[in-house]
Amino acid sequence: MNNQKKKKGSKIAVQSNALINARYDMTAFQKKILLYIIAKIQPDDKDFQNYVINIKDFVEEADYKSKMLYDKLRKDTKALISKVYEIEEPDGLLQVSILAKAKYIKNKGQIYVSFAPDLKPYLLQLKEQFTATPLRYVLNFKSVHSMRIYEMLQQFKSTGILITPIEDLKYRLSLEDKYKTYTLFKRRVVEQAQKELQHTDMAFEFMEVKKGRKVVKLQFRIKPANEILLSEEQERASKKLETDLFLSPLQAKKIVIYVPNKEVLKTIFDIKTAQREGRIKTNIAAYAYGVFKIKYQLDLQKKLSN
């Protein structure tokens, strides 16, 4: 992943696991801005650039209804300059600003931003212990804690299990002084994340680990794809893959879980156009399988329960 150029439209934020597990406090909107900027970093960047946010593109990709976000973005990029990561390093705790600066370009609807130099080891030229977070889901989450839990689960998608002490989780989320009771924390944070992640590739169940009567740890289990319930939008796209491209129900389900709905529909349109123009020399199902496999790096023959 990190040695390849990012494909157009495949917005992925690649971060060191140390950043995923860092302690910091920000709003959901600020987190979306941050991930959107991180996704602009290229694998071969040797130094931080002035990364450009096109406000119109951000509004569309983050699925905001209001087009009047210029002032809000200005206020929240300013807030991000004052935000701090607390990163556990081998020899101590590093406290570092997140953004170094932001510049608004008049009459262009653009913002130039740059990261604090001390973040280079955590965002540039990453070779190991990093996590790639696709933005297709997180930009639509309402809770910043859902975004954080999604990122944390991404680290463990190979094993499917994350076990964390509750106090450690609350510390990372900067919530140790909030939600004094476990019941409230579970409802406002964990169950909210479970609801927001239920139609994503990181849908999960969780189990409480107790010491006596007290819940001290949570065990998150990432659901295999065949256990994930599809949203109405995903169901419609899945049926269209079956009826228009003759893919199997299991192949269709895996596609709509891992590929944004707009991209699924666009790819179906492109394949049907190729069929009408006589550019498909094999059966359409085999052709479609190849397109989705290459374009989105999917293994549609692998069992969904794996």
Sequence and secondary structure as in RCSB ss.txt:
>XXXX:A:sequence
MNNQKKKKGSKIAVQSNALINARYDMTAFQKKILLYIIAKIQPDDKDFQNYVINIKDFVEEADYKSKMLYDKLRK
DTKALISKVYEIEEPDGLLQVSILAKAKYIKNKGQIYVSFAPDLKPYLLQLKEQFTATPLRYVLNFKSVHSMRIY
EMLQQFKSTGILITPIEDLKYRLSLEDKYKTYTLFKRRVVEQAQKELQHTDMAFEFMEVKKGRKVVKLQFRIKPA
NEILLSEEQERASKKLETDLFLSPLQAKKIVIYVPNKEVLKTIFDIKTAQREGRIKTNIAAYAYGVFKIKYQLDL
QKKLSN
>XXXX:A:secstr
 TTS   TT  EEEEEHHHHT B    HHHHHHHHHHHTT  TT SS   EEEEHHHHHHHTT S S  HHHHHH
HHHHHHH EEEEEETTEEEEEESEEEEEEETTTTEEEEEE GGGHHHHSS  SSEEEEEHHHHTT S HHHHHHH
HHHHTTTTT EEEEEHHHHHHHTT TTS  SHHHHIIIIIHHHHHHHTTSTT EEEEEEEETTEEEEEEEEE  G
GG    HHHHHHHHHHHHHH   HHHHHHHHHHS HHHHHHHHHHHHHHHHTT   S HHHHHHHHHHHHH   T
TS TT 
